[in-house]
Amino acid sequence: MKEINRLIVVHNHEYDGMEVYDTSIDDINKDVFADYFKKEFGQSYDEKGLTFEEALKAKRILRNGQLSLAGLLFFGKIHKV
């Protein structure tokens, strides 16, 4: 994980949080994200009382209706990546 963070940070700019134009919640592979969320928190986002959209926002994957670059790379459907 340290190596990934190092690669993302370039000249003190963090590009992982950058919003990607013309993306939306529909471009996320919901199953992949759900598996990640459950491994990370020990419960599904449903069990935590969150909607899919709320969980994406909490993890800073969805902002202003668009996906972050990191969110798209890690959880995006293949046709968008």
N, C-alpha and C positions, 0 to 999 in steps of 0.2 A: 504494500500500500504506500509506503514511503516513496518508492520509485515512481509510482503513478503520480503522486502529488508533485514530485520534483519535475516530472515531465510536463505537467499541466501549468506550473508556475514558470513563466518566461519573463525575464527582466522585471520582476516584481509585479507582473500583471497576472491575475487569475482568470483564465479563459473558461474554466469549467462551469462557472455560473453565468456565462454569457448566454443570452437568449438567442435561439435559432429561429430566424425568420421563416414563416410559412410552416410552422409545426404546431401541433396541438396534442391534447390528451389522447386523441385517436391514434397517434403515431407510437404510443407506448405498447410494448408487449405486456399485457396485463398479467399473464401467468408468470413471466419471468420476474416482474416487479413484486408480485404477491409472494413468490418463493423467497426472494431476497428479504422482503419486509419481515416475513415470519422467522427467518434465520437470524436476522438482526435483533428483533425484539421478543422472540419467543411466542408471539401471538400474531394472528393475522390482523390486518388493519380493521376488518369487521369486528373482531373480538375486542379491539381497542376502542371501538365506537367511532371509527373514522370511515368516511366514504373513500373511494378510490382517489378522487380529486383532492380531498383533504390530505390524504397520505402523501400524494405527490407534492403538494405544497409544503407540507411539514418537512419533507426531505429536500426541499428547494430544487425539485426537478421540474416543477411547473410554476412559472412566474408570468404574470400579465398575460395569461392564456397561451404562452409559448413554452416550449421545453428548453431547459438549460442544455448546453453542449454536452456536459457530462451525462445528464439524464438520457439524452438521445443516443450517445455512444454506448452506454451500458444497457439501456432498456428499450431502445428503439426497435421498431419492426425493420426487418432487413431492407425493405424497399426504400426506406427513408435514410438509412445510414450510408 
